[in-house]
Amino acid sequence: MTREFRRPPGASQANEYGEGEGGKTPGKRTLTDGMEMMHRTMRAAPMASGGERRTVVGVGEEVTFTVSRPDAAEDAAPLAGTWSFSDGSAVSKSNDGQTSTLVWRAARTACRAEIKFIPQIGAPLQETFEVIAPKELVFSKLSEGAIDILTAGADMSLRVTILPISVSFAQLRLFEVSTGPVKRSGYFEDHPKPDHVHQVTTDPTPFDAQNRTIDHAAMKATERPWERGHFEWHIPNRYMIAGDGELVDMKDKTIQTFDMDEVGTCTVSKGGQAATRSVPFIPNFGKPGKD
């Protein structure tokens, strides 16, 4: 006979965008033929019901499963059985007498996965997990950076949060794919092509325990005379799981725009955040033919 202990009445259940209280839901504990199955995620989510006892995880999250016989006699035969899973991969497996352990890594794409322990004697124990892929990158401006006084441009640092925050994406590495400019006009038509260059294979961006990372957006223009101009980058995003090596395309692109006016005032924007900077007035600068 199988008994399951689930979330107690009144405990809050967060939705996939992190609403609700976290850490109050115990993990499901399954008892079958004297065996007990428990699980714990390697990391708590930034905001999630269940904390480390979730059955909804992000792509690449690692979960430790243990099966034990807590009431087994001291002279009982060792617990024997095999682990299986419908998706994802095994990081490690071990057996210590009356306890069998599996460290499981969720798949790199969204899915539902069944993790099962099949004992040599007795009925199987299993858990079903929902694996969630990244849905969105949210940008917020942290600060604006300095630029040489005679150079037109703008510079800013950004915090990027990958959603949802009800799961952990600390195992993800983000890649911006190199791309060319679109919607070029004015100043940017007559100057070197402003390509967006990002070393896809050597420059991954990791996320911290809060599903956050730091980004940088800037533009500089040293060639005069200045004039109104505009261009954009529509940057494809990809991710991979640390140690996996295979890139997965994200649905949305990040839009980064660049604008300049005839006096060298520049605005750079990325992900809906912007920084604007004007060139200070200095006599004999900013006019055609002047050094």
N, C-alpha and C positions, 0 to 999 in steps of 0.2 A: 504494500500500500504506500502511496506517495502523499506526503503532506508538504504544503508550501506555506511559508510565512511571508506575507507581503506587507506593503505599506500600511501602517496603522491608520485608523480613522483620524481625520484632522490634519494629517501631514500634508504639506504643500507639494504639489507636483509642478515643476517648472515646464514651460513650453520651450520650443527649440530656440527661441530668441532670448532665453535667460530670465524670463519673468518668474516670480515666485521666490520662495525661501530655499536656501540650499542647505545640504548636509543633514536633513532631518529624516530621510527615508532610509531604513536599513536595507541592505542587500537581500535579494531573495535567497532563502536558505531551504534547500531541498533535502528531505530525508527519505531514503528508500532502503529497505532491508538492512537497517542499522548503519547505513552510509550517509554521510552529510556532505553536500556540495556547497561551496561558498566561492564568491568572486570579489575581486577588488581591482579597480583601474590603477595603473601606475601613477597617474596624476589626477588630482581633483580638477574639475572644470572651473573656469573663472566664476561662473554663477550657474548652479544646477541643482535640482532636487536630487538627493542621493549622494552628492559628493563623489566619493570613490566607489560607491556601490551601484553605479548606474548600469542600466541595460541599453542605454542609448549612448553611442560613442562616436567620436570623429574618425575619419579615415586615418589609418596608421596608428591609432591608439593601441596601447598594450594593456592587456588585462591578465591578471593572475587568477587561475582557477585551482582550487584544492578540493580533493575528495578524501575524506577520512572516516574512520570508524571510531568515534569517541568512546563508545562503551565496550570496545573489544577487550577481551581478556589478555593478560600479559603474554600468555603462551599461544595466542591466536596466530594462525598462518598469516603471512604478509598479505596486504591488500594488493591484488593483481587485477589488471585490466588494461584497456587501450583507450586512447583519446582519439576523437575524430571531430572534424569541423567542416561545414559546407562551404565556407569561404574564409579568406584570410590565410595566415600562415602560423606555424609554431616557431617561437623564438627559442624555447627550451622545454624539456620534459624531465621530470625526476620522480623518484619513488623512495620514500624513507619509511619502510616498515608498514605502518598503518595509514600513511598519507601519500597520495599521488598528486603531483603538481604539474600544471601546464601553464606556460606563459604564451599567450596568444596575441598576435598582432592583427588588427582589423585590416580589411582589404584597402586598396588605394582608391577605390570608387565606392559609391553608395550601394548598399545591399542589405539584406537580412541574412544573418548567419546563425546557424545552430551549432553549438558546441556541446559535445556529448562525451560522457565517460561510460564505457561498456565494460563492466566487471566480468571476471571469469565466472563468478557466482552471483546471481541476483539480477534485478532489473536495471536497465541503463538509467543514468541521470543526465539531464540536459538543460541548457539555458538557450534562449533565443535573444539575439542582439540586433538592434537596428544601427547600421553604420551610416553616418551623415557626412556628405561632402561639403566643402566650403561653399557658402552661398554668396558672400559679398565682402568687399573690402571697404572699410569706412575710414576716412582720413580726417585728422584734426591737426591744425597748425600749432606747433610748439613755439617757434621763434623765427625771427628773420635774421639773415646773416649779412655780414659786411661785404662790400664790393669796393674796389679801387675808386677813388673820388672822380677820376676822369673817365670812367667806364660806365656806359649805360647798362643797366641790368637790374635784376631782382633775385633774391635768394631766400629760401625758407627751409626749415626742418619740419618734418611731419611725423605724427604718430599714426600708424596704420593698425587697425584692429580687424581681424578676420572673424566673420560671423558664421554660425551662431556661437555665442559664448556659453551655451549650456553643455558644450563638449570641449575637450582639449585638442588644440591643433599644434601643440608644442613639438610634435614629431615632423611637422611640415617644413618644407623649404620652398620659398617663393621665388619664381624667376620671372623677370620682365623680358619679353622677347624683343629683340632689335627690330626697329621699324623705321620707315621713312616719313617725311612730313607730308601733311595734306593741308589744303586750303591756304596755300602760300599767297601772300600779297605784299605789295609795297616793298619796303626795305628788304624783306627776306627773299624776294625774287632775284635780287641783284647781288646777293652775297653768297658765300659758300653754302652748299646744301646742308641744312641743319638736321642731319640724321640723328636718330636716337640710337645709341650704341650701348648694348648691355651684354656682357659676356655670359651667355646662357649656361655654358658648361662649367664656369669657374667662379661665379659670383652669386651663390644662392643667399637668400635672406631668411634667417631663422626667426621663429616666433618664440616669445617667452611664455611663462606659465599663465599669463593673462591673455594669451592669444594676440599679443601686440609686438610690433617691431618699429624701427625708425627708418624713415625715408628722407630723401633730399630732392628738392626741385629748384632749379636755378636757370638763369639766362644771362648772357653777357654779350655786349656789342661794342667793339672798339673802333670800328671803321666809320668814319664820318663822310659826308653829312648824314645825319639821322633823318628819317622820315617815317610816316605812318606805315605800319606793317603788321602782319599776323601770320602765324602758322600753328598747326596742331600736331600732336602725336596721339594716335589711337593705339595704346599699348596692350598687346595680348598678354595675359597672365597665365602662367603654368605653375604647377606645384609638383613636388615629389616627396616621398616619405624618406626620412633620413635612413641611409643605408640601403635603400631600394634601387635607386638609379633610373627609374622609369618616369618620364614626365607625363603629367595629365593636364589637359587643357581646362581652364576655368571658363565659365560661360561669358562673363562680362569682361570688357576691356576697360582700362583706365584712361581717361581723357586728360591730357596735359596740353595747355594752351599758352601761347606767347604773344604779347602785344607790345608795340612801341608807338610813340607819337613823334611829331616833328621836333620836339625839344629833348628827346631822349628819355622820357618817362616810360618805364617798362613795368609790365604786370606779367607775372608767371602764375598759372593756376594748375592745380592737380587735384583730382578727386573732389572738386567743389570748394577747395581752399585756395586762397590767393595771397600774394604779396606784391605790393606796388612800391616802386622807388623812383624818385626824380633825381636827375643829375644836378648838383649844386651849381649855381651860376658863377662862372669865373670869367672875367673880362678876357676877350680875344680867343676864347674857346667856344666850340660849338658852331662856328661859322665856316662855310666852305672856304678853303684856301688858307685857313689859319692853323698853326701848329699848336 
